[in-house]
Amino acid sequence: MIAANRREVASPEHLKSSDLRTQENAASSANWKQEWRDSFTKWPDLLAFLQLDSTSLMAQLDLDHAAKFPLRVPMSFAKRMQKRDPLDPLLAQVLPRMAERVLAAHFKSDPVDDLANSPSRGLIHKYASRALLIASGTCAVNCRYCFRREYPYAAASLSPSALAEAIQYIQLQPKINEVILSGGDPLALDNLSLRRTTDALLALPQITRLRVHTRTPIVLPARIDADFLCWVEDVKVSLIMVVHSNHANEWADSELCSAMRALKRAGVTLLNQAVLLRGVNDSSACQIALSEALFAAGVLPYYLNLLDPVSGSAHFAVSDVDAHRIYHEMAAALPGFLLPKLVRDVVGTDAKQVIAATRD
């Protein structure tokens, strides 16, 4: 009887604490959303912030491509860029350049055949035990090498009906025991939308793992707010977060490291996947520094991806010969647990192809 009436006799102190938590969650949510809205979306503003001469860079910038795949850089990420350095490795990842106009053989709009492996809207099923949901078509930052930069997000939006259709498909595929939330970026969703999506998925008893692929915490650490951590605690299956960081300089942010520690305390398995990019991190020194920075923040290196050949990204490509050299130098300097797998996504295969793997 007492238990049945617990809600009626809740103490004023309990109600006050609950109300305070709700207010704090709302405030923290408002903080990251405002920071996202305040992102740099015009290159003159970003260059002015970085104290760079826009006149000298004008010939290198491609404003037409910027309109098709617009600039978006949160202030938190911009603050980690070196001022007065036009070759800063973080800036190189986000600034639209004329090199994107180069038409290179084998570079195309859908380099990993996402659309050919989409049995329903917003769902991609390439590998037997895993299905991927395009949870959101939006990202906190627009990376110029993104392999989904030309993905038709509007046509593949995960509406309630599309989610129901995806769930119905997964139910009919008993080998699927893991769902990957990707995009875009799933953390572009607010916490309520994220919770609604995952609650529907986790109602399927066959799902034993939930994986989140995201770059948002790297560029916008405030996204890991109190309400997000409440969602983490409510996920009753193994939760893996694969963040996307390419350079050690991205970790020069105490808020980011605090966010990773909070996720780790909440029981999240934290992994990183990077992309090997010319002019950004194409040296063993850069990769070793990244692995060390990841480990210091409680994140394990998982994949070092060779560039997916998406249109407009050929200037980022690193040759296989150079990739192997870099990787062998990494292997000579790092313990095995800090050495990611060097991989390539090959169309038509049943898993990512490991080019070189962690040594014992």
C-alpha positions as CSV (number, residue, x, y, z in Angstrom):
1,M,0.0,0.0,0.0
2,I,2.8,2.4,0.8
3,A,4.5,1.5,-2.5
4,A,1.3,2.1,-4.4
5,N,0.9,5.5,-2.9
6,R,4.6,6.5,-3.1
7,R,3.9,9.2,-5.7
8,E,1.3,10.8,-3.5
9,V,3.5,11.1,-0.5
10,A,6.7,12.1,-2.2
11,S,8.6,14.5,0.0
12,P,8.9,18.2,-0.9
13,E,12.7,17.7,-0.9
14,H,12.4,14.9,-3.5
15,L,10.1,17.0,-5.7
16,K,12.5,20.0,-5.4
17,S,15.4,17.8,-6.4
18,S,13.6,16.4,-9.4
19,D,12.5,19.8,-10.5
20,L,16.0,21.1,-10.2
21,R,17.4,18.3,-12.3
22,T,14.8,18.9,-15.0
23,Q,15.8,22.6,-15.0
24,E,19.5,21.8,-15.2
25,N,18.9,19.3,-18.0
26,A,16.9,21.9,-20.0
27,A,19.6,24.5,-19.4
28,S,22.5,22.2,-20.5
29,S,20.5,21.2,-23.6
30,A,19.9,24.9,-24.4
31,N,23.6,25.5,-24.1
32,W,24.8,23.0,-26.8
33,K,21.9,23.9,-29.1
34,Q,22.8,27.6,-28.9
35,E,26.5,26.9,-29.5
36,W,25.5,24.9,-32.6
37,R,23.3,27.7,-33.9
38,D,26.3,30.1,-33.4
39,S,28.6,27.9,-35.6
40,F,30.6,29.6,-38.3
41,T,28.7,29.2,-41.6
42,K,30.5,31.9,-43.6
43,W,34.1,31.5,-44.5
44,P,35.1,35.2,-44.1
45,D,33.9,35.1,-40.4
46,L,36.0,32.0,-39.8
47,L,39.1,33.4,-41.5
48,A,38.7,36.6,-39.5
49,F,38.5,34.7,-36.3
50,L,41.7,32.8,-37.2
51,Q,43.4,36.1,-38.2
52,L,43.9,34.9,-41.7
53,D,44.1,37.1,-44.8
54,S,41.1,36.2,-46.9
55,T,42.5,38.0,-49.9
56,S,45.5,35.8,-50.1
57,L,43.4,32.6,-49.7
58,M,40.6,33.7,-52.1
59,A,42.1,31.9,-55.1
60,Q,42.1,28.6,-53.1
61,L,38.5,28.8,-51.9
62,D,35.6,27.3,-53.8
63,L,32.5,29.2,-53.0
64,D,30.3,27.2,-55.4
65,H,31.0,23.9,-53.6
66,A,30.6,25.7,-50.3
67,A,27.0,26.5,-51.3
68,K,26.3,22.8,-52.2
69,F,28.0,21.4,-49.1
70,P,28.1,24.4,-46.8
71,L,30.7,25.4,-44.2
72,R,29.7,24.6,-40.6
73,V,32.2,24.8,-37.8
74,P,31.3,25.2,-34.1
75,M,33.2,27.8,-32.1
76,S,34.5,25.1,-29.8
77,F,36.3,23.4,-32.7
78,A,37.5,26.7,-34.2
79,K,39.2,27.6,-30.9
80,R,41.5,24.6,-31.3
81,M,42.8,25.8,-34.7
82,Q,46.1,27.6,-34.8
83,K,45.6,31.2,-35.6
84,R,47.4,32.7,-38.6
85,D,48.2,29.3,-39.9
86,P,46.4,28.6,-43.3
87,L,47.7,25.0,-43.2
88,D,46.3,24.2,-39.8
89,P,45.2,20.5,-39.8
90,L,41.8,21.2,-38.2
91,L,41.1,24.0,-40.7
92,A,42.1,21.8,-43.6
93,Q,39.3,19.4,-42.7
94,V,36.5,22.0,-43.0
95,L,37.5,24.8,-45.4
96,P,36.1,24.4,-49.0
97,R,38.9,24.6,-51.5
98,M,39.2,24.7,-55.3
99,A,40.8,21.3,-55.2
100,E,37.3,19.9,-54.6
101,R,36.5,20.6,-58.3
102,V,39.1,18.1,-59.5
103,L,37.4,15.2,-61.3
104,A,39.3,12.1,-60.3
105,A,38.8,8.6,-61.7
106,H,36.9,6.2,-59.3
107,F,35.7,9.1,-57.1
108,K,31.9,9.2,-57.1
109,S,28.9,10.4,-55.1
110,D,28.2,7.1,-53.4
111,P,31.6,5.5,-53.0
112,V,30.5,2.7,-50.6
113,D,27.2,1.7,-52.2
114,D,25.0,2.9,-49.4
115,L,22.0,3.3,-51.7
116,A,22.3,-0.2,-53.2
117,N,22.2,-1.7,-49.7
118,S,19.2,0.2,-48.4
119,P,16.2,-2.1,-48.0
120,S,14.1,0.7,-46.5
121,R,14.3,4.4,-46.1
122,G,17.1,5.4,-43.8
123,L,18.3,1.8,-43.2
124,I,21.5,0.4,-44.6
125,H,22.2,-3.4,-44.3
126,K,25.6,-4.5,-45.7
127,Y,26.9,-6.9,-43.0
128,A,24.9,-9.9,-41.7
129,S,24.8,-9.1,-38.0
130,R,24.7,-5.3,-38.1
131,A,22.2,-2.7,-39.5
132,L,22.8,1.0,-39.8
133,L,20.2,3.7,-39.4
134,I,20.7,7.2,-40.8
135,A,19.3,8.7,-37.6
136,S,19.9,12.3,-38.8
137,G,21.0,14.0,-42.0
138,T,22.7,16.8,-40.1
139,C,26.1,17.2,-38.6
140,A,27.6,19.5,-36.1
141,V,30.6,20.1,-38.5
142,N,30.8,19.6,-42.2
143,C,34.0,17.7,-43.1
144,R,35.1,18.2,-46.7
145,Y,36.1,14.5,-47.1
146,C,32.8,13.1,-45.8
147,F,31.8,10.0,-47.8
148,R,28.1,10.9,-47.4
149,R,28.5,14.5,-48.5
150,E,26.2,13.8,-51.4
151,Y,23.9,11.3,-49.7
152,P,20.2,12.1,-50.4
153,Y,19.2,12.8,-46.8
154,A,15.9,14.4,-47.6
155,A,14.7,11.3,-49.4
156,A,16.1,9.0,-46.7
157,S,14.9,10.9,-43.6
158,L,14.0,8.6,-40.6
159,S,10.4,9.7,-40.1
160,P,8.2,7.7,-37.7
161,S,6.9,5.6,-40.6
162,A,10.4,5.0,-41.9
163,L,11.5,3.9,-38.5
164,A,8.6,1.5,-38.2
165,E,9.5,0.1,-41.6
166,A,13.1,-0.3,-40.6
167,I,12.2,-2.1,-37.4
168,Q,9.9,-4.4,-39.3
169,Y,12.8,-5.3,-41.6
170,I,15.2,-5.9,-38.7
171,Q,12.6,-8.2,-37.1
172,L,12.7,-10.4,-40.2
173,Q,16.5,-10.6,-40.1
174,P,17.2,-12.6,-36.9
175,K,21.0,-12.4,-37.5
176,I,20.9,-8.7,-36.8
177,N,21.8,-8.2,-33.2
178,E,23.5,-4.8,-33.4
179,V,22.2,-1.5,-34.6
180,I,24.5,1.4,-35.6
181,L,23.1,4.9,-35.4
182,S,24.9,7.1,-37.9
183,G,24.1,9.9,-40.3
184,G,24.8,12.7,-40.8
185,D,25.3,12.5,-37.0
186,P,22.8,10.8,-34.6
187,L,23.8,13.3,-31.9
188,A,22.3,16.1,-34.1
189,L,19.0,14.7,-32.6
190,D,17.9,16.2,-29.4
191,N,17.7,13.9,-26.4
192,L,14.0,13.3,-26.7
193,S,14.2,12.3,-30.3
194,L,17.2,10.1,-29.7
195,R,15.4,8.4,-26.8
196,R,12.3,7.8,-28.9
197,T,14.4,6.2,-31.7
198,T,16.4,4.0,-29.4
199,D,13.4,2.9,-27.3
200,A,11.7,1.6,-30.5
201,L,14.8,-0.3,-31.5
202,L,15.6,-1.7,-28.1
203,A,12.1,-3.1,-27.9
204,L,13.4,-5.8,-30.2
205,P,14.8,-8.6,-28.0
206,Q,17.3,-9.6,-30.7
207,I,19.3,-6.4,-30.3
208,T,22.1,-6.9,-27.8
209,R,24.3,-4.0,-28.7
210,L,23.8,-0.3,-29.7
211,R,26.5,1.5,-31.5
212,V,26.7,5.3,-32.0
213,H,29.0,6.7,-34.7
214,T,29.5,10.4,-34.0
215,R,31.8,13.3,-34.5
216,T,29.7,15.7,-32.5
217,P,31.3,15.3,-29.1
218,I,34.7,16.0,-30.7
219,V,33.7,19.4,-32.2
220,L,30.9,20.2,-29.7
221,P,31.6,18.6,-26.3
222,A,28.7,20.4,-24.7
223,R,26.4,18.0,-26.5
224,I,27.3,15.4,-23.8
225,D,25.0,17.1,-21.3
226,A,23.2,15.8,-18.2
227,D,20.1,14.6,-20.0
228,F,22.2,12.7,-22.6
229,L,24.0,10.9,-19.7
230,C,20.5,10.0,-18.3
231,W,19.7,8.5,-21.7
232,V,23.0,6.5,-21.5
233,E,22.0,5.1,-18.1
234,D,18.6,4.0,-19.5
235,V,20.1,2.0,-22.4
236,K,19.9,-1.6,-21.1
237,V,22.1,-3.2,-23.8
238,S,25.9,-2.7,-24.4
239,L,26.5,0.8,-25.7
240,I,29.5,1.6,-27.8
241,M,30.3,5.1,-29.0
242,V,32.7,5.4,-31.9
243,V,33.9,8.9,-32.1
244,H,35.6,10.4,-35.1
245,S,38.8,12.3,-34.4
246,N,41.7,12.7,-36.9
247,H,44.3,14.8,-35.1
248,A,45.7,15.1,-31.6
249,N,45.1,18.9,-31.7
250,E,41.4,18.1,-31.5
251,W,41.9,16.9,-27.9
252,A,43.3,20.2,-26.7
253,D,40.0,20.9,-25.0
254,S,39.3,20.2,-21.3
255,E,35.6,20.0,-21.9
256,L,36.0,17.3,-24.5
257,C,38.2,15.2,-22.1
258,S,35.6,15.7,-19.3
259,A,32.8,14.5,-21.6
260,M,34.7,11.4,-22.4
261,R,35.4,10.7,-18.8
262,A,31.7,11.1,-18.0
263,L,30.7,8.7,-20.8
264,K,33.3,6.2,-19.5
265,R,32.0,6.4,-16.0
266,A,28.5,5.8,-17.3
267,G,29.7,2.5,-18.8
268,V,30.1,3.4,-22.5
269,T,32.7,1.6,-24.5
270,L,34.7,4.4,-26.2
271,L,36.4,3.8,-29.6
272,N,37.8,6.1,-32.2
273,Q,37.9,5.9,-36.0
274,A,40.1,8.3,-38.0
275,V,40.6,8.8,-41.7
276,L,44.1,9.1,-43.1
277,L,44.1,12.5,-44.8
278,R,46.8,14.1,-46.9
279,G,47.8,17.4,-45.4
280,V,46.1,16.6,-42.1
281,N,47.5,13.5,-40.4
282,D,49.6,11.7,-43.0
283,S,52.6,11.0,-40.9
284,S,53.4,8.5,-38.2
285,A,54.2,11.3,-35.8
286,C,50.6,12.7,-36.2
287,Q,49.1,9.2,-35.8
288,I,51.2,8.3,-32.8
289,A,50.2,11.6,-31.1
290,L,46.6,10.9,-31.9
291,S,46.7,7.5,-30.3
292,E,48.3,8.8,-27.2
293,A,45.8,11.7,-26.9
294,L,42.9,9.2,-27.3
295,F,44.2,6.9,-24.6
296,A,44.8,9.9,-22.2
297,A,41.0,10.7,-22.7
298,G,39.9,7.1,-22.2
299,V,39.3,6.3,-25.8
300,L,40.9,3.3,-27.7
301,P,42.0,3.6,-31.3
302,Y,39.7,1.4,-33.4
303,Y,40.0,2.1,-37.2
304,L,42.3,4.1,-39.3
305,N,40.3,4.3,-42.5
306,L,41.8,4.8,-45.9
307,L,39.8,7.6,-47.7
308,D,36.5,6.6,-49.2
309,P,36.6,7.9,-52.8
310,V,33.8,10.4,-52.7
311,S,33.6,13.1,-55.3
312,G,35.5,16.2,-54.4
313,S,37.9,14.6,-51.9
314,A,40.7,13.3,-54.1
315,H,43.2,15.9,-52.8
316,F,42.9,14.2,-49.4
317,A,44.0,10.8,-50.7
318,V,47.1,9.1,-49.3
319,S,48.6,6.3,-51.5
320,D,48.6,2.7,-50.3
321,V,52.4,2.8,-50.3
322,D,52.5,5.8,-47.9
323,A,49.7,4.4,-45.8
324,H,51.6,1.1,-45.2
325,R,54.8,3.0,-44.4
326,I,53.0,5.2,-41.9
327,Y,51.4,2.2,-40.3
328,H,54.6,0.2,-40.0
329,E,56.2,3.2,-38.3
330,M,53.2,3.4,-35.9
331,A,53.6,-0.3,-35.1
332,A,57.2,0.2,-34.2
333,A,56.4,3.0,-31.8
334,L,53.1,2.0,-30.2
335,P,51.9,-0.9,-28.0
336,G,49.3,-3.1,-29.8
337,F,46.4,-1.7,-27.8
338,L,47.1,1.7,-29.2
339,L,47.4,0.6,-32.8
340,P,44.2,0.9,-34.8
341,K,43.3,-1.4,-37.7
342,L,44.2,0.1,-41.0
343,V,41.0,-0.6,-43.1
344,R,39.3,0.1,-46.4
345,D,35.6,-0.1,-47.2
346,V,35.4,-2.3,-50.3
347,V,32.1,-2.5,-52.1
348,G,30.6,-6.0,-52.2
349,T,32.5,-7.4,-49.3
350,D,31.0,-8.8,-46.0
351,A,33.1,-6.6,-43.7
352,K,35.6,-3.7,-43.8
353,Q,38.8,-5.0,-45.3
354,V,41.7,-5.0,-42.9
355,I,44.9,-3.8,-44.7
356,A,47.0,-4.0,-41.5
357,A,45.9,-5.1,-38.1
358,T,47.0,-4.7,-34.5
359,R,50.1,-6.7,-33.6
360,D,50.4,-8.7,-30.4
